[in-house]
């Protein structure tokens, strides 16, 4: 037998040598492949009691059959954990590799989550002003400028990430509102609807000195009525890109005192306007932890046509573009930059209620939270150097509800530098901050709780050397 084997080896040396070399290189390639990547066989979700599995899978940037390269595997899994936490449905998420077959280079992905609290009934006690700082500094904590009532939010009504909001509000601004959003009604297409009725006894009717001036009747009767109704259609193109279409009706009716005091409040001295608008939004979000981005970039393009020819009260169109980039300089240090443009195409003066620019919602300059800069066009840049001071998951004992057993807390320090410019050709004489570049800067702190609530405290200093301490906060609804 030994003699036969030896004879074969010497009789066919080239064939044997090639076979040996093939085995060597085959093994080398297999070993190299095993150390380079792994192919996903299955993705398994665990402990998503209410939330449907596909809602979680839509947030991932990989799927069964995809290849994950081992050199950045840990980073890739951690990034997707952050994305899952950011949507507000979970206060904890861990992604692990399971059933790793080193011979075949395959594995399963297991996603373990702890669901958040979904139902938020609450009593309304909120400020009628643009922010806490205006209420504190301009109106000395006046309780007359407070809204009160009852409301409820369900952020996962049927387990499909669908949101229901109901509001019954009295006080400074009376409001009845209902909102429902079902993001995955037909595959990756969703539908939303909103109705709102509001009435108020006092309204900001003009801006002077870059501050809204309020007006009310001598007999303190209702001075403005607002009616809204909308239908929206959205498409989740991929885990990072969403587009939305919305058709909305708006009806404003004001007391004649308003149109006499500011004929441009609704435009051309009108006491009432009715109009439809169509809105298109395209969002792309490639950030790590979108709730509070730590890395990556995102943009949003918004185009709106106000007035569709059904009513003749409004004929306006505008577009806006928001771009932001977040650079992770090291594990805890992040530099963020954001720029936003908005421009109106209406050549004639636009109504005061449609001229919001800098100073509303998130479009503010650090230090200028007490001011507004209305106008037809604006540009805003915001920069922040952020440092993670603290992050930890605290695990509570069994007496806590399951949704609150893992308490995530994060604290960031922040240095801000912002600049903005608003073009307001009609009212520049009365608003000196408009039509000039304004700069604001200062330090701040951001506190994040349960991956769902953010509270911020900052010191803001303006170009005019005016300084103030400002607060803000809110839930990720």
C-alpha positions as CSV (number, residue, x, y, z in Angstrom):
1,X,0.0,0.0,0.0
2,X,2.8,2.4,1.0
3,X,4.6,1.5,-2.2
4,X,1.5,2.4,-4.3
5,X,1.1,5.8,-2.6
6,X,4.8,6.6,-3.2
7,X,4.5,5.6,-6.8
8,X,1.5,7.9,-7.4
9,X,3.3,10.8,-5.8
10,X,6.3,10.4,-8.0
11,X,4.4,9.4,-11.2
12,X,2.2,12.6,-11.1
13,X,4.3,15.2,-9.3
14,X,2.8,18.2,-11.1
15,X,-0.8,17.1,-10.4
16,X,0.0,16.5,-6.7
17,X,1.9,19.8,-6.4
18,X,-1.0,21.7,-8.0
19,X,-3.4,20.0,-5.7
20,X,-1.3,20.9,-2.6
21,X,-1.0,24.5,-3.8
22,X,-4.7,24.7,-4.4
23,X,-5.4,23.5,-0.9
24,X,-3.0,25.9,0.6
25,X,-4.3,28.9,-1.3
26,X,-7.9,27.8,-0.8
27,X,-7.4,27.6,2.9
28,X,-5.6,31.0,2.9
29,X,-8.5,32.6,1.0
30,X,-11.1,31.0,3.2
31,X,-9.2,32.1,6.3
32,X,-8.8,35.6,4.8
33,X,-12.5,35.7,4.0
34,X,-13.4,34.6,7.5
35,X,-11.4,37.5,9.0
36,X,-12.8,40.1,6.5
37,X,-16.5,39.7,6.5
38,X,-19.6,37.8,7.6
39,X,-22.9,37.3,5.8
40,X,-26.2,37.8,7.7
41,X,-28.5,34.9,7.6
42,X,-31.4,36.0,9.8
43,X,-32.3,39.0,11.9
44,X,-34.2,38.2,15.1
45,X,-35.9,40.7,17.4
46,X,-36.3,40.0,21.1
47,X,-38.6,41.6,23.7
48,X,-40.5,43.9,21.3
49,X,-43.8,43.0,23.0
50,X,-45.9,45.8,21.4
51,X,-43.8,47.0,18.5
52,X,-44.0,45.0,15.3
53,X,-40.7,43.5,14.1
54,X,-40.6,45.3,10.8
55,X,-40.6,48.7,12.5
56,X,-37.3,47.8,14.0
57,X,-35.9,46.3,10.8
58,X,-36.8,49.5,8.9
59,X,-34.3,51.4,11.1
60,X,-31.4,49.2,10.2
61,X,-28.9,49.9,7.4
62,X,-28.5,46.1,6.8
63,X,-30.8,43.2,6.0
64,X,-30.5,39.4,5.6
65,X,-28.1,38.5,2.9
66,X,-25.9,41.6,3.4
67,X,-22.2,41.4,4.1
68,X,-20.8,43.0,7.3
69,X,-17.0,43.7,7.3
70,X,-15.3,42.7,10.5
71,X,-13.0,45.6,10.7
72,X,-15.9,48.0,11.4
73,X,-18.4,45.5,12.7
74,X,-18.6,46.8,16.3
75,X,-19.0,50.4,15.0
76,X,-21.7,49.4,12.6
77,X,-23.7,47.5,15.2
78,X,-23.3,50.4,17.7
79,X,-24.5,52.9,15.1
80,X,-27.7,50.9,14.5
81,X,-28.3,50.5,18.2
82,X,-28.2,54.3,18.4
83,X,-30.7,54.6,15.5
84,X,-33.1,52.3,17.2
85,X,-32.9,54.2,20.4
86,X,-33.5,57.5,18.6
87,X,-37.0,56.8,17.3
88,X,-38.6,57.2,20.8
89,X,-40.0,53.7,21.1
90,X,-37.2,52.1,23.1
91,X,-35.1,53.2,26.0
92,X,-32.6,50.4,25.5
93,X,-31.4,48.4,22.5
94,X,-28.5,45.9,22.2
95,X,-27.4,44.1,18.9
96,X,-25.5,40.9,19.2
97,X,-24.0,38.3,16.8
98,X,-25.5,34.8,17.2
99,X,-24.9,31.4,15.5
100,X,-21.6,32.5,13.9
101,X,-20.5,29.8,11.5
102,X,-16.8,30.4,10.9
103,X,-16.6,27.8,8.2
104,X,-19.3,29.3,6.1
105,X,-18.8,32.9,7.2
106,X,-22.4,33.4,8.2
107,X,-24.2,34.6,11.3
108,X,-27.5,35.7,12.7
109,X,-28.2,39.1,14.2
110,X,-30.2,39.4,17.5
111,X,-31.7,42.7,18.5
112,X,-32.8,42.9,22.1
113,X,-34.9,45.9,23.1
114,X,-36.7,47.3,26.1
115,X,-39.7,49.2,25.0
116,X,-40.4,52.8,26.2
117,X,-43.6,54.0,27.8
118,X,-46.0,54.6,24.9
119,X,-49.0,56.4,26.5
120,X,-48.5,59.9,27.7
121,X,-51.7,61.4,29.1
122,X,-51.0,64.8,30.8
123,X,-52.3,68.0,32.0
124,X,-51.4,71.0,29.8
125,X,-49.5,73.7,31.5
126,X,-47.5,75.4,28.8
127,X,-46.4,78.8,27.8
128,X,-48.1,80.8,25.1
129,X,-44.9,82.6,24.2
130,X,-42.3,81.4,21.8
131,X,-40.0,80.1,24.6
132,X,-39.5,80.0,28.3
133,X,-37.0,82.9,28.1
134,X,-39.6,85.3,26.5
135,X,-42.1,84.4,29.2
136,X,-39.5,84.9,32.0
137,X,-37.8,88.1,30.8
138,X,-40.6,89.9,28.9
139,X,-43.7,89.0,30.9
140,X,-42.3,88.3,34.4
141,X,-43.7,84.7,34.7
142,X,-47.3,86.0,34.1
143,X,-49.9,83.1,34.6
144,X,-52.2,85.0,32.3
145,X,-49.9,83.8,29.4
146,X,-50.2,80.1,30.2
147,X,-52.2,77.5,28.4
148,X,-53.9,74.7,30.4
149,X,-56.0,71.7,29.7
150,X,-55.7,68.0,29.1
151,X,-54.0,66.0,26.3
152,X,-52.8,62.6,25.4
153,X,-50.1,61.2,23.1
154,X,-49.8,57.6,22.1
155,X,-46.6,57.1,20.2
156,X,-47.2,53.4,19.2
157,X,-50.9,52.9,19.1
158,X,-51.1,49.6,17.2
159,X,-47.4,48.7,17.4
160,X,-46.8,50.1,13.9
161,X,-45.0,53.3,15.2
162,X,-48.3,55.1,14.6
163,X,-49.0,58.2,16.6
164,X,-52.2,59.6,18.0
165,X,-52.4,63.0,19.6
166,X,-55.4,64.7,21.2
167,X,-55.5,68.1,22.8
168,X,-58.2,70.0,24.7
169,X,-56.7,73.3,25.7
170,X,-57.9,76.5,27.5
171,X,-56.2,79.5,28.9
172,X,-54.4,82.1,26.9
173,X,-54.9,80.2,23.6
174,X,-57.9,77.9,23.3
175,X,-57.3,74.9,21.1
176,X,-58.9,71.7,20.0
177,X,-56.6,69.4,18.0
178,X,-56.4,65.8,16.8
179,X,-53.5,64.2,14.9
180,X,-52.9,60.7,13.6
181,X,-49.9,59.3,11.7
182,X,-49.6,55.8,10.4
183,X,-46.1,55.6,8.8
184,X,-46.4,52.1,7.2
185,X,-49.9,51.9,5.8
186,X,-48.9,50.4,2.4
187,X,-45.5,48.9,2.6
188,X,-43.2,51.9,3.1
189,X,-46.0,54.5,2.4
190,X,-47.7,56.2,5.3
191,X,-50.7,58.5,5.8
192,X,-51.3,61.3,8.4
193,X,-54.2,63.6,9.2
194,X,-54.6,66.6,11.4
195,X,-57.5,68.9,12.4
196,X,-57.2,72.0,14.6
197,X,-59.4,74.8,15.8
198,X,-57.9,77.7,17.9
199,X,-59.1,81.0,19.2
200,X,-57.3,83.7,21.2
201,X,-58.0,87.0,22.9
202,X,-54.5,88.4,22.3
203,X,-52.1,88.0,19.4
204,X,-48.7,89.3,18.2
205,X,-49.8,91.6,15.4
206,X,-46.6,93.3,14.4
207,X,-42.8,93.3,15.2
208,X,-41.1,96.4,16.6
209,X,-37.6,96.5,17.8
210,X,-37.4,92.9,16.6
211,X,-39.9,91.9,19.3
212,X,-43.5,90.8,18.7
213,X,-46.0,93.4,20.0
214,X,-49.3,92.0,21.3
215,X,-52.8,93.3,20.8
216,X,-56.2,92.7,22.4
217,X,-59.6,94.3,22.6
218,X,-60.5,96.6,25.4
219,X,-63.4,94.3,26.4
220,X,-61.0,91.3,26.2
221,X,-63.1,89.4,23.7
222,X,-61.8,86.9,21.1
223,X,-59.6,88.6,18.6
224,X,-58.5,85.7,16.3
225,X,-59.9,82.4,15.0
226,X,-57.8,79.7,13.3
227,X,-59.0,76.6,11.4
228,X,-56.7,74.0,10.0
229,X,-57.1,70.6,8.3
230,X,-54.5,68.5,6.5
231,X,-53.7,65.2,4.9
232,X,-50.2,63.9,4.4
233,X,-48.6,61.1,2.5
234,X,-45.1,59.9,3.3
235,X,-42.7,57.3,1.8
236,X,-39.8,55.7,3.6
237,X,-37.5,55.3,0.6
238,X,-34.7,53.6,2.6
239,X,-33.6,53.6,6.3
240,X,-32.1,57.1,5.8
241,X,-34.4,58.8,3.3
242,X,-38.1,59.9,3.6
243,X,-40.2,62.1,1.4
244,X,-43.5,63.7,2.4
245,X,-46.4,65.4,0.6
246,X,-49.0,67.4,2.5
247,X,-52.2,69.2,1.5
248,X,-53.4,71.6,4.1
249,X,-56.3,74.1,4.5
250,X,-55.8,77.3,6.6
251,X,-58.4,79.8,7.6
252,X,-57.7,82.9,9.6
253,X,-60.3,85.4,10.9
254,X,-59.4,88.4,13.0
255,X,-61.1,91.3,14.6
256,X,-61.2,94.5,12.6
257,X,-58.9,96.1,15.3
258,X,-56.1,93.9,14.0
259,X,-56.4,94.9,10.3
260,X,-56.6,98.6,11.3
261,X,-53.6,98.4,13.6
262,X,-51.5,96.5,11.0
263,X,-53.1,96.2,7.5
264,X,-50.4,93.7,6.5
265,X,-51.2,91.3,9.3
266,X,-53.3,89.2,6.8
267,X,-52.3,91.4,3.9
268,X,-54.1,94.3,2.2
269,X,-56.1,95.2,5.2
270,X,-58.1,91.9,5.2
271,X,-60.0,90.6,8.2
272,X,-60.0,87.0,6.9
273,X,-58.0,84.8,4.6
274,X,-58.6,81.2,3.4
275,X,-56.1,79.2,1.4
276,X,-54.8,75.7,0.6
277,X,-51.1,74.9,0.4
278,X,-49.2,71.9,-0.9
279,X,-46.0,71.0,0.9
280,X,-43.1,68.7,-0.2
281,X,-40.3,67.6,2.2
282,X,-37.3,65.4,1.4
283,X,-35.2,64.3,4.3
284,X,-32.0,62.3,4.3
285,X,-30.5,61.4,7.6
286,X,-27.1,59.5,7.8
287,X,-26.4,60.5,11.4
288,X,-25.4,58.3,14.4
289,X,-28.1,58.8,17.1
290,X,-30.4,61.1,15.2
291,X,-32.0,62.3,18.4
292,X,-28.8,64.1,19.3
293,X,-26.4,63.5,16.4
294,X,-22.9,62.3,17.3
295,X,-21.6,61.7,13.8
296,X,-22.7,61.9,10.1
297,X,-24.8,64.3,8.1
298,X,-28.4,65.0,7.2
299,X,-30.3,67.4,5.0
300,X,-33.9,68.6,4.5
301,X,-35.4,70.2,1.4
302,X,-38.8,71.8,1.8
303,X,-40.9,73.4,-1.0
304,X,-44.3,75.0,-0.4
305,X,-46.9,76.6,-2.6
306,X,-49.4,78.7,-0.6
307,X,-52.6,79.4,-2.5
308,X,-53.7,77.0,-5.2
309,X,-56.2,79.2,-7.0
310,X,-59.3,77.9,-5.1
311,X,-59.3,81.1,-3.0
312,X,-57.6,84.3,-4.1
313,X,-56.4,85.5,-0.7
314,X,-52.9,84.1,-0.8
315,X,-50.4,83.6,-3.7
316,X,-47.0,82.7,-2.4
317,X,-44.3,80.1,-2.8
318,X,-41.0,79.4,-0.9
319,X,-38.3,76.8,-0.6
320,X,-35.9,76.1,2.3
321,X,-32.8,73.9,2.5
322,X,-31.2,72.7,5.8
323,X,-27.8,71.0,5.8
324,X,-25.9,69.8,8.8
325,X,-22.7,67.8,9.4
326,X,-21.4,66.2,12.6
327,X,-17.7,65.3,13.0
328,X,-16.6,62.9,15.8
329,X,-13.2,64.2,16.7
330,X,-12.7,61.5,19.3
331,X,-14.9,59.2,21.3
332,X,-16.4,62.1,23.4
333,X,-15.7,65.2,21.3
334,X,-18.1,66.2,18.5
335,X,-18.1,69.3,16.2
336,X,-21.4,70.1,14.6
337,X,-22.2,72.6,11.8
338,X,-25.6,73.5,10.4
339,X,-26.7,76.0,7.7
340,X,-30.2,76.8,6.6
341,X,-31.6,79.0,3.8
342,X,-35.1,80.1,3.1
343,X,-36.4,82.3,0.3
344,X,-39.9,83.5,-0.8
345,X,-40.7,83.9,-4.5
346,X,-43.5,86.4,-4.0
347,X,-42.3,89.8,-5.3
348,X,-45.0,91.8,-3.4
349,X,-45.0,92.2,0.4
350,X,-46.2,89.1,2.2
351,X,-48.6,89.0,5.1
352,X,-47.2,89.3,8.6
353,X,-48.5,85.8,9.6
354,X,-46.5,84.3,6.7
355,X,-43.2,86.1,7.3
356,X,-41.7,84.0,10.1
357,X,-37.9,83.8,9.7
358,X,-35.2,83.8,12.4
359,X,-36.4,83.3,16.0
360,X,-39.1,80.7,15.6
361,X,-38.9,77.0,16.6
362,X,-35.3,75.8,16.1
363,X,-34.2,78.6,13.8
364,X,-32.7,80.9,16.4
365,X,-29.3,82.5,17.0
366,X,-27.7,81.8,20.4
367,X,-28.3,84.9,22.6
368,X,-31.2,86.2,20.5
369,X,-33.9,84.0,21.9
370,X,-35.9,87.1,23.0
371,X,-35.9,88.5,19.5
372,X,-37.4,87.7,16.1
373,X,-36.1,88.7,12.6
374,X,-39.0,88.4,10.2
375,X,-38.5,88.6,6.5
376,X,-38.8,87.2,3.0
377,X,-35.4,85.5,3.0
378,X,-33.0,84.4,5.6
379,X,-29.7,82.4,6.2
380,X,-28.7,80.9,9.5
381,X,-25.5,79.1,10.5
382,X,-25.0,77.3,13.8
383,X,-21.8,75.7,15.1
384,X,-21.3,73.7,18.3
385,X,-18.3,72.0,19.9
386,X,-19.9,69.3,22.1
387,X,-18.2,67.1,24.7
388,X,-19.8,64.1,26.4
389,X,-19.3,64.6,30.1
390,X,-21.2,61.6,31.3
391,X,-23.3,58.6,30.0
392,X,-24.6,55.7,31.9
393,X,-27.4,53.1,32.0
394,X,-28.8,52.7,35.5
395,X,-30.8,49.5,36.1
396,X,-33.6,49.6,38.7
397,X,-35.0,46.8,40.6
398,X,-38.1,44.8,40.0
399,X,-40.5,47.3,41.6
400,X,-40.1,49.6,38.6
401,X,-42.3,49.2,35.5
402,X,-40.4,47.3,32.8
403,X,-40.3,50.4,30.5
404,X,-38.3,52.3,33.2
405,X,-36.0,49.6,34.5
406,X,-33.1,50.9,32.3
407,X,-32.6,54.6,33.0
408,X,-30.2,56.1,30.4
409,X,-28.7,59.5,31.2
410,X,-26.3,61.5,29.1
411,X,-24.8,64.9,29.8
412,X,-23.0,67.0,27.2
413,X,-21.2,70.4,27.5
414,X,-21.4,72.7,24.5
415,X,-19.8,75.8,23.0
416,X,-21.9,77.6,20.5
417,X,-21.2,80.1,17.7
418,X,-24.1,81.1,15.5
419,X,-24.7,83.8,12.8
420,X,-27.7,84.8,10.8
421,X,-29.2,87.3,8.4
422,X,-32.8,88.1,7.6
423,X,-33.9,90.3,4.7
424,X,-36.9,92.3,5.5
425,X,-37.3,95.2,3.0
426,X,-40.7,96.4,4.3
427,X,-40.1,96.8,8.0
428,X,-36.3,97.4,8.3
429,X,-36.9,100.9,9.9
430,X,-38.7,99.3,12.8
431,X,-36.5,96.3,13.3
432,X,-32.8,97.2,13.4
433,X,-31.5,93.6,13.8
434,X,-33.0,92.7,10.4
435,X,-31.0,93.3,7.2
436,X,-27.7,93.0,9.2
437,X,-25.6,89.9,10.1
438,X,-26.1,89.0,13.7
439,X,-23.7,86.8,15.7
440,X,-24.3,85.0,19.0
441,X,-22.1,82.7,21.1
442,X,-21.8,81.1,24.5
443,X,-21.5,77.8,26.5
444,X,-24.3,75.4,27.3
445,X,-25.3,72.0,28.6
446,X,-27.6,69.3,27.3
447,X,-29.2,66.6,29.4
448,X,-30.8,63.5,27.7
449,X,-33.0,61.1,29.7
450,X,-34.4,57.8,28.6
451,X,-33.3,58.5,25.0
452,X,-36.5,60.5,24.8
453,X,-36.2,63.8,26.7
454,X,-33.7,66.6,26.2
455,X,-33.3,69.6,28.5
456,X,-30.8,72.4,27.6
457,X,-29.3,75.3,29.6
458,X,-27.1,77.9,27.9
459,X,-25.5,81.3,28.3
460,X,-26.0,83.4,25.1
461,X,-24.1,86.6,24.2
462,X,-25.1,88.7,21.3
463,X,-23.2,90.9,18.9
464,X,-24.4,93.9,20.9
465,X,-22.9,92.3,24.1
466,X,-26.3,91.5,25.6
467,X,-26.1,88.3,27.6
468,X,-28.7,86.0,29.1
469,X,-29.3,82.5,30.4
470,X,-31.8,80.5,28.4
471,X,-33.6,77.2,29.0
472,X,-35.3,74.8,26.6
473,X,-36.5,71.2,26.6
474,X,-39.0,68.7,25.2
475,X,-39.8,65.1,24.4
476,X,-39.0,63.1,21.3
477,X,-42.6,62.8,20.1
